[in-house]
Amino acid sequence: MFIDNIVFMVLLKKGIIMCTSFVDRRDDLIIAMNFDNNGMFFELNTKNPSIFSIVTETKLGKTPSFGINKNGIFVNNLYMDSNGKGLYKRKSKTINLNVYLISEILEEKIKMNDFENYLEAMEIVNAPGLSTHNFIVDNKGNLFVVEPGRGDIKNGVKESPYFVMTNFSLIDFNAGKKYTDDGIDRYNEANKLLKKKNKINVKDAFSILEKVKQIGEWKTDFSMVYSKKSKTVYYCYNSKFNEILEYKF
């Protein structure tokens, strides 16, 4: 069954997270993210003390949307503009849904030291009716972007001092596609702010998140910064950047 692309994109944006995430690996390994929400249910889940995650309500039930584990492995799943490819297929031995990568990576059922081979062996597709991409960072600062229907990006710790992802295809962007929405403004602002620094700390990361926060229909409901040096997640709700909480592994 084919859906008109404009209608399809409207359906996507009604229940998908529009966010900003970045990693900085110049001094400390800093991983940061704004969770920008349009009213969808979410909650912090630390029932497993080795995993810090945000759970959302979707057609698949309550599932982790992003998080980090005690070994410093981070993964998220953010809205991405659709190209009509990478659509849902049933999970099998050679097919996996990118929404399932989150719990499987956080629980380390998928091993990061073999992740390249995993991606070569598996076709990664979207959940039903969705178009999203994953930002995955290992505990050394190496990262992957997985974009169903487009491909993957690997960015090693020595390849760039920092890396930003929002809500457009980075593969298409790197190939020259011009974007005017889907988070390009937040992407450019975060990159500009990171470029101004020789290195950043937790406070700097929150300052950047504050500058790219959203208000209105999509608003920043939750923000987090992870520091490898302190093995701690710092976080706040509702853009209250002066009320930082901590979760130590």
URCORLIN-V95777 format. One record per residue. N is the residue number from 1. RES is the residue in one letter. SS is DSSP state (a for helix, b for strand, c for the rest). Layout:
BEGIN
<<N | RES | SS> <N | RES | SS>>
END
This chain:
BEGIN
<<1 | M | c> <2 | F | c> <3 | I | c> <4 | D | c> <5 | N | a> <6 | I | a> <7 | V | a> <8 | F | a> <9 | M | a> <10 | V | a> <11 | L | a> <12 | L | a> <13 | K | a> <14 | K | a> <15 | G | c> <16 | I | c> <17 | I | c> <18 | M | c> <19 | C | c> <20 | T | b> <21 | S | b> <22 | F | b> <23 | V | b> <24 | D | b> <25 | R | c> <26 | R | c> <27 | D | c> <28 | D | c> <29 | L | c> <30 | I | b> <31 | I | b> <32 | A | b> <33 | M | b> <34 | N | b> <35 | F | b> <36 | D | b> <37 | N | b> <38 | N | c> <39 | G | c> <40 | M | c> <41 | F | c> <42 | F | b> <43 | E | b> <44 | L | b> <45 | N | b> <46 | T | c> <47 | K | c> <48 | N | c> <49 | P | c> <50 | S | c> <51 | I | b> <52 | F | b> <53 | S | b> <54 | I | b> <55 | V | b> <56 | T | b> <57 | E | b> <58 | T | b> <59 | K | c> <60 | L | c> <61 | G | b> <62 | K | b> <63 | T | b> <64 | P | b> <65 | S | b> <66 | F | b> <67 | G | b> <68 | I | b> <69 | N | b> <70 | K | c> <71 | N | c> <72 | G | c> <73 | I | c> <74 | F | b> <75 | V | b> <76 | N | b> <77 | N | b> <78 | L | b> <79 | Y | b> <80 | M | c> <81 | D | c> <82 | S | c> <83 | N | c> <84 | G | c> <85 | K | c> <86 | G | c> <87 | L | c> <88 | Y | c> <89 | K | c> <90 | R | c> <91 | K | c> <92 | S | c> <93 | K | c> <94 | T | c> <95 | I | b> <96 | N | b> <97 | L | b> <98 | N | a> <99 | V | a> <100 | Y | a> <101 | L | a> <102 | I | a> <103 | S | a> <104 | E | a> <105 | I | a> <106 | L | a> <107 | E | c> <108 | E | c> <109 | K | c> <110 | I | c> <111 | K | c> <112 | M | a> <113 | N | a> <114 | D | a> <115 | F | a> <116 | E | a> <117 | N | a> <118 | Y | a> <119 | L | a> <120 | E | a> <121 | A | a> <122 | M | c> <123 | E | b> <124 | I | b> <125 | V | b> <126 | N | c> <127 | A | c> <128 | P | c> <129 | G | c> <130 | L | c> <131 | S | c> <132 | T | b> <133 | H | b> <134 | N | b> <135 | F | b> <136 | I | b> <137 | V | b> <138 | D | c> <139 | N | c> <140 | K | c> <141 | G | c> <142 | N | c> <143 | L | b> <144 | F | b> <145 | V | b> <146 | V | b> <147 | E | b> <148 | P | c> <149 | G | c> <150 | R | c> <151 | G | b> <152 | D | b> <153 | I | b> <154 | K | b> <155 | N | b> <156 | G | c> <157 | V | c> <158 | K | c> <159 | E | c> <160 | S | c> <161 | P | c> <162 | Y | b> <163 | F | b> <164 | V | b> <165 | M | b> <166 | T | c> <167 | N | c> <168 | F | c> <169 | S | c> <170 | L | a> <171 | I | a> <172 | D | a> <173 | F | a> <174 | N | a> <175 | A | c> <176 | G | c> <177 | K | c> <178 | K | c> <179 | Y | c> <180 | T | c> <181 | D | c> <182 | D | c> <183 | G | c> <184 | I | a> <185 | D | a> <186 | R | a> <187 | Y | a> <188 | N | a> <189 | E | a> <190 | A | a> <191 | N | a> <192 | K | a> <193 | L | a> <194 | L | a> <195 | K | a> <196 | K | c> <197 | K | c> <198 | N | c> <199 | K | c> <200 | I | c> <201 | N | c> <202 | V | a> <203 | K | a> <204 | D | a> <205 | A | a> <206 | F | a> <207 | S | a> <208 | I | a> <209 | L | a> <210 | E | a> <211 | K | a> <212 | V | c> <213 | K | c> <214 | Q | c> <215 | I | c> <216 | G | c> <217 | E | c> <218 | W | c> <219 | K | b> <220 | T | b> <221 | D | b> <222 | F | b> <223 | S | b> <224 | M | b> <225 | V | b> <226 | Y | b> <227 | S | b> <228 | K | c> <229 | K | c> <230 | S | c> <231 | K | c> <232 | T | b> <233 | V | b> <234 | Y | b> <235 | Y | b> <236 | C | b> <237 | Y | b> <238 | N | c> <239 | S | c> <240 | K | c> <241 | F | c> <242 | N | c> <243 | E | c> <244 | I | c> <245 | L | b> <246 | E | b> <247 | Y | b> <248 | K | b> <249 | F | c>>
END
